């Protein structure tokens, strides 16, 4: 009798896990990539291996870094805007599309295309030892 109870309990647990996984998979929605992404953090690693991480709310040199310091807007029509506000405001118009590689988007500027990791909640960018992470508003 004890053995039967253990088997039944194991069966119920297994069925529960399968049901929970099926519900999660069915209910899980892919995040739309379109939207506005704002600055979360910047990590810079120098040639000597020294690393510094700055987050929204930190000060850098004479500038206060806010969420709006770096803004990336992806629009449904395939256009995008990247804006930097550090004393002066610089805006760059871009084109974007989902990459063939899952979890990435392709950004095109002046005919040159680069891949950026993007999952619908964050966009990442790395350039000359600096890695910027932006989160969706």
C-alpha positions in Angstrom: 0.0 0.0 0.0 2.8 2.4 0.9 4.5 1.6 -2.5 1.3 2.4 -4.3 0.9 5.8 -2.5 4.5 6.7 -3.5 3.8 5.8 -7.1 0.5 7.7 -7.2 2.1 10.8 -5.6 5.0 10.6 -8.1 2.5 10.3 -11.0 0.4 13.3 -9.7 3.6 15.4 -9.3 4.8 14.5 -12.8 1.4 15.3 -14.3 1.3 18.6 -12.4 4.8 19.6 -13.7 3.8 18.7 -17.3 0.5 20.7 -17.0 2.3 23.7 -15.5 5.0 23.7 -18.3 2.2 23.4 -20.9 0.3 26.3 -19.4 3.4 28.5 -19.1 4.4 27.7 -22.7 1.0 28.4 -24.1 0.5 31.6 -22.0 4.1 32.9 -22.7 4.1 35.7 -25.2 7.0 36.9 -27.1 7.8 40.5 -26.2 7.4 42.9 -29.2 10.7 44.4 -30.2 9.2 47.8 -31.1 9.3 50.4 -28.4 11.6 52.8 -26.5 14.6 51.5 -24.7 16.4 53.7 -22.2 19.9 53.7 -20.5 20.4 51.1 -17.8 24.1 50.7 -17.5 27.5 51.1 -19.2 30.5 49.0 -18.5 33.9 50.0 -19.8 37.0 47.8 -19.7 40.3 49.5 -20.5 43.3 48.1 -22.3 44.9 47.3 -18.9 41.9 45.2 -17.8 40.5 47.8 -15.4 36.7 47.8 -15.5 34.2 50.5 -14.5 30.4 50.2 -14.4 28.1 53.2 -14.5 24.3 53.0 -14.0 21.4 55.4 -14.5 21.6 57.8 -11.6 25.4 57.8 -11.4 27.6 60.8 -12.3 30.3 60.6 -14.9 32.8 63.4 -15.2 30.5 66.5 -15.1 27.4 64.7 -16.4 24.6 63.1 -14.5 23.7 59.8 -16.3 19.9 59.4 -16.4 17.7 56.9 -18.2 17.3 59.4 -21.0 21.1 59.8 -21.5 20.9 57.1 -24.2 17.6 56.3 -25.9 16.9 53.8 -28.6 13.4 53.9 -30.3 12.4 51.0 -32.6 9.3 51.7 -34.7 7.0 49.2 -36.4 7.9 50.7 -39.9 11.5 49.5 -39.6 12.9 52.9 -38.7 14.8 53.6 -35.5 16.3 56.6 -33.7 19.3 56.5 -31.3 19.7 59.6 -29.2 22.5 60.6 -26.9 22.1 63.5 -24.4 25.5 64.4 -22.8 25.6 68.2 -22.8 24.6 68.3 -26.5 21.9 66.1 -27.9 22.8 63.9 -30.9 20.2 61.9 -32.8 21.0 59.3 -35.4 18.3 57.9 -37.7 18.7 54.1 -38.4 16.9 51.2 -40.0 16.2 47.9 -38.1 14.8 44.5 -38.6 14.7 41.2 -36.8 17.9 39.2 -37.4 17.9 35.7 -38.8 19.6 34.8 -35.5 17.1 34.5 -32.7 17.5 37.2 -29.9 19.1 39.7 -32.2 18.1 42.7 -34.4 20.0 44.1 -37.4 20.7 47.8 -37.3 21.7 49.6 -40.5 23.4 53.0 -40.7 24.7 54.3 -44.0 24.5 50.9 -45.6 26.5 49.1 -42.9 24.6 46.5 -40.8 25.5 45.3 -37.3 23.7 42.8 -35.0 22.6 43.9 -31.6 21.2 41.5 -28.9 17.6 42.4 -28.3 14.9 40.2 -26.7 12.0 42.8 -26.4 13.0 43.8 -22.9 16.7 44.9 -23.4 19.1 45.9 -26.1 22.8 45.6 -25.8 25.6 47.3 -27.6 29.4 46.9 -27.4 31.9 49.4 -28.9 35.6 49.9 -28.2 35.5 48.2 -24.8 32.3 49.8 -23.7 29.1 47.7 -23.2 25.8 49.6 -23.0 22.6 47.9 -21.7 19.3 49.6 -22.4 15.9 48.5 -21.0 12.4 48.9 -22.5 10.2 51.5 -21.0 
